[in-house]
Amino acid sequence: MNQALLVGINNYPDPGNQLQGCINDVNDLANFLVTSCRFQMADIRLLTDERATKAAIIERLGWLLTGIRQGDRILFYYSGHGAQMPTRNPQGDVDKMADVICPVDFDWSDEHAIRDTDFKQIFSAVPDGVEFVWISDSCNSGDLTKAFAKNRIKTMIPPADINWRIQTAKEASIKAMTIVKSAANLNVALIAACPGDKEAADAVFAGRPNGALTYFLLQELRTKDGLKEPLTTLVANLQSSLEKDGYDQVPQLEGSSDIEKKAFLT
């Protein structure tokens, strides 16, 4: 069985947080799965823009993982904003930071965020023998200075009160539990756009918007050996391509060493 869930969000409600390339990312990857990876159109579900609420993403993840068994190929892909969310303990002190992805209804509350711990719980049910690849083209730094970068940055700009909590956490050397780390010890290979405290670009290539990670990933997969080389080599080549084009984001590969040794959705 082959199944893929692809989520892309450009049109966040706040105009200051809108992106440009995420819908192109989703469509480009979906078409590649059909033309090059032996997926059928019926194997793939897309969630985009206003339909990509937290509830809808969680519900579709249930579809993605229901009934999977050894030998199946599964893909979860997300292109949109990420953020780091600070939390306070019962005494009112900032005590934790967590990486989250930002559904279209994200509002800096747990009710509308999907945390690294949520993914860890959901994906812990993936059995051995399933080739499960998770791609996250987002970043989670939550740093206001990123808004002034050359490209649009795929992190949600926090409101002033949340930003104060983030800075309080940094001053106290509280580090986030990252989405990258959440993939450890799971039967999944996660390709993330960058470390949790860095930035991922929403860029433009030949006049057409795309996430930098997704654009160069598909470029690499379309090479002669792109669908033959192990994920470890794929991500190393992906990093080289990003560097050559002037991007300082460093893609991450984490998770099952068995899947990392395989080619992309072989």
N, C-alpha and C positions, 0 to 999 in steps of 0.2 A: 504494500500500500504506500502511495505517495500522498502527502498532504502538506499544504503550506498556508500560513496566515501572514499576510503582508499588511502592515499598518503605516499609513502616511498622513501627516497633518501639516498643511500650510496655514489654513485660515483659523488661527486662534482668535478668540473674541477681542482681545486687546490688540489694536493695530500695531502697537510697538513691538509685539511679539510674533508677528506674522513671518512666515518663511516662504521660500519660492520653489525649492526643488524637490520637495518630499513626494508630491504626487507623481512627478516624472520618475523618481526613484522607484516607486512601487510599480508603476506600469512597465518600466524598463526591466526590472527584475522578473516580474510575472511573465513577460514575453520571452525572456531568456530561459526560464524554467521550462516553458512549453517547447521552444524551438531547439534547445540544446541539452536538457536534463531529463527528458522522457516523462515530464509531467503533462497531464491532461488539464484542460481549462477547468473541468469540474473538480480537480484536485486542489484548486487554489481559491482562497477567499480573500477579498480585499476589504479593508475598512479605511475610509478616508474622511478627512475634515469633520463635518458636524456629526457624522455617524460614529466616529471613533471615540466614544465616551469610555470612561472606565468600565462601566457595566458591560458595554458591548465587547470590549477587548477581553475581559475576563470570560464572558460567555463564549466567545470564539476560541479562546484558548482551551476551554472545555471540549469544544468540537475537535480541535486539533489533536488532542491527546487521548480522546476516547477510543478504546479498542485497539490501540497500537500494540504491536508485538514484534518479536525478533525478525529482522530483515526489512522492516519498514524504513522509509526515508521521510523525515519530518523537518520542516523549516519554519521558524518564527522570525519575522523581519520587522524592525521598527525604524522609521525615519521621522524624526520630529524633535521637539524640545526635551531636554533632560534638565534636572535641577538637583541641588542638594537641599534637603529639608532638615532644619534643626528642630529638636523637640525639647520640651521642658519636663522635669520630673515633678512629683507632687509638691515639692517645696518651691517650685517656680524657677529653678535653675536650669540653664541649658546643659543637657547631659549627653545628648547623642546627635549624630548627623547621619543621614542616610541618603544614598543615591535613589532617585526616582525617575521614572519616565512620566511625561506630562500628557495625559489624554486631553481631548479638546475641552473638557469641562474642568480641567485642573484649576484649583483656586487656593493652593497652599494648605489644603486640609487633607487629612488621611482619607476622608471619604472620596476624594477625587484624585488621588495619586496612587501609582503602583510602585511599591517600594522594592528594593533589592530582596528583602525578606519574603515578600509576596511571591516573587519569581522563584526563590529557592524552595518555598513550600509547594508551589504548583508543579515545578519541574522535577521535584524529587520522586514523582510517580513514574517517570520515564524509565522503562525497564532496560536492562542490559540487552545488547544486540540490536537496538534501534539506533539508526544513524540520525541524530538530532543536531541540527545546526541552528544556532541563534545568532542573528546579526543585529547589532544596535548602532545605527548611525545617528548618534546624539551625543551630547556632552553634559556634564553634571557639575560644572564649577560654580555656577551661581554668582559669578564675579561681575559687578557692575561695569568694570573697565572693559569687559569684552564687547560691550555695545559699540565701542569706537574702533573695532578692528576693520580691516579692509573688506572682508567678506561678512555676511551675516553669520552669527554664531548660534549654534543649536543648543543654547541653554536659556532657560526662562529667566528674565530679569526680575529679581525679587522686589516686592514693595519695601518701603523704608523699614518697617518694623521687623520683617523677616530678615532683611539684610543686616540689621543690627544684631539679631540672634546669630546669624552666620559669622559675623565678625567676632562676636563674643566667644563662639565656639573655637574659632581660629586662635584667638588670644589665649584660650585655655588649652590649646594643642589637642582639641578633640577632633579626631580624624573620622571621616565617614566610612561606614561599612559600604563598600562599593559594589556596583552591579558586576564588575569584573570578578571580584572575590567571591560573589555569590555563586558563580559557576563552578567553583572548585568542588570536587568530590561528587559532582552530578554527572549523569550520563548525557552530556551535552558538550558541544564545542562552541564557545562564544567568540565571535569576532566583533570586537567593540571598536568604535571610531578612535578612541583615545583613552588614556587613564582618567580616573574619576575627577581629578583636579585640573584637567586640561580642557582644550577646546576643540570642537569639530566644526568644520566649515560647511555652510550652505552657499555654494559657489555658482559660477556661470562658466560654461564651457561652450565655445563657439556660439555664443548668444543664447544658450539654452540652460536654464537652472538645473542643478543636481547637487546632491550631497557629495562632497569630495570623496568620502570613503566609498560610496556606492558606485560612483563614476569610475574610479580607478580599479575597484574590485571587478566590475564587469569588463573593463579593458583587459585586465589580467586573465580572467576566465576565458576570454575570446582568443587568446593567443594559442599557438599550436599545442603547447603542453599544459594549458591552463586547467583543463579538466582531467589531467593525469597526475599532476604534482600533488604531494600531500599538503594539507592545510598549513603546516608549518612553513613550507616553502612559499605557498601562495601568499601568506601574510607578510613574509619577509620581502617578497617582490613587490607587494602592495606598498609597503613602507618606502621602498626605494623609489617607486613611481611618485609617491606623494612628495618626497624630499626633492626629487628632480624638478618638480613643478612649483617648488617654493612653499610647500605646506609644512608646518612644523608639528602637525599632529602625528602621533605615533600609534598606529593601530595595535590592539591587544588581542592575544589569543589565549584563552583559558578554558579549562574543563578536562574532559576525558582524553587521556593520551591516546587511547585506541582510535577515537574519531579523528584526532589531530593528525594521525599518521595516514589517514585516508584522503583521497581526493574529494573535491567538493561534491557532495550528494551522489557518490558513485553507486 
